[in-house]
Amino acid sequence: MIGISARRAPVTLRGLDITVSLAIQPHVELLAAAGCVPVVIPPLPGAAHLVARLDGLLIPGGPDVDPALYGQRAHPTTHAVGGALDTGELALLDAAYRAGLPVLAICRGMQLLNVRHGGTLHQHLPEITGDDGHQPRTTAHDFGRQPLKAAPGSRIAAVYGDDPPETACHHHQAVDRIGTGLTATAWTPDGVVEALEAPDLPFVVGVQWEAGQVADEPLHRAFAAAAATHATARRRGPEPRNHPDPQETKR
């Protein structure tokens, strides 16, 4: 059972304008195809209590992380939606760590994961790379296409083998200082960090590219396999599954 942190979005349904909590369908379909039951969890106060009943947590893409969380003022291009989403998803991550759950963090999710570990972000990537290759300035929602270099021996390298994907990205922010307990394991040619892992934990992986908005079966299958391992251990119980939190160790 995989929890997917929900996103709020306005939709028009049969002529009625409403706001819904949703997960994008490709995440649902890819995880279901890998044998999982996806569960949409609105990141509200109290939702973290559900995490102990799950076997994995997926934090998807979304709006910018509040820069106050990493000690910076907002850049003019930063579009954070306020503290409720950040607070709710940080609580979900904390609960996932306590329960020893596999975690897959995508795009904004990876950035939030890095901030949770004490890292920082580049708030406007074109000022670093000198171009808009990671978020093309077009009228359509076009993806930037970037070749990926994975670190040998990393989990990401194991997922894709000798054929790492060309990333499909659409982000104007990126990892700057890497948080305690995380390691960068994939990059684009311009040096932008495209994957983070927590090597001391069973499966904590963040990817910057739009896994889900484009099909990424190998990554979802690897995440599902880690969740299946956790589910098996949970059924055996009551062995302790609490894994050391690098941030708690630091404190």
Salt bridges, closest charged atoms under 4 A:
ASP55 OD1 - HIS230 ND1 3.29
ASP55 OD1 - ARG234 NE 2.88
ASP64 OD2 - HIS172 NE2 3.01
ASP86 OD1 - ARG108 NH2 2.83
GLU89 OE2 - ARG7 NH1 2.70
GLU89 OE1 - ARG108 NH2 3.01
ASP94 OD1 - ARG116 NH2 2.74
GLU127 OE2 - HIS75 NE2 2.83
ASP132 OD2 - ARG137 NH1 3.93
ASP176 OD1 - HIS122 NE2 3.46
ASP190 OD2 - HIS134 NE2 2.80
GLU194 OE2 - HIS134 ND1 3.99
GLU194 OE2 - HIS171 NE2 3.74
GLU217 OE1 - ARG221 NH1 3.44
ASP245 OD2 - ARG116 NH2 2.46
GLU248 OE2 - ARG251 NH2 2.25
